[in-house]
Amino acid sequence: MSSATERATAGFLVWRLSMKWRVAVDRAVAPLGMTHAQYALMASLYGMGRSGLRPSQRELADRTGLEPLYVSKLARALESAGLVARTRDPSDPRAMQLSLTEQGRDVTRRAIQVVQGLLDQLLEPLGGQDSPRTRQFTRELAILLDAPLDPYTANDKEQS
């Protein structure tokens, strides 16, 4: 651990790690014509599609943590590139269902392989993807992701 990170807050370290990861994924998937956000959307669609799901844009936003408006914008751009199909949901005509095209599945499979290589590099200091430390780290990240974050509640606590 560098001296700069020894005294850093958990919030700062989470931010730095997320930025490091985003930049690395952006660089890794750029040769495939993708950005990190597009990768997140397409990899999620790939996984959901393998489970037989055709998520709405809203469901995909919930899964990825991206804003629904941003998912809509990304989906339209990916549709124009021939990677994603957008169709009206038969049970809700206001909603759009998303799926990968054959070309989208091919590009996504290649991107997943590249990103898995990055994940191997990232998790090597913890013993690799299948190590007990990585499993514990993953559980702790999940706990943090499940914790509610409400800036208004935080402000109320400061004023108390």
Helices and strands as residue ranges (DSSP letters): H 3-6, H 10-29, G 30-32, H 36-50, H 57-64, H 68-80, E 84-89, E 92-100, H 102-123, G 124-126, H 132-146, H 151-159
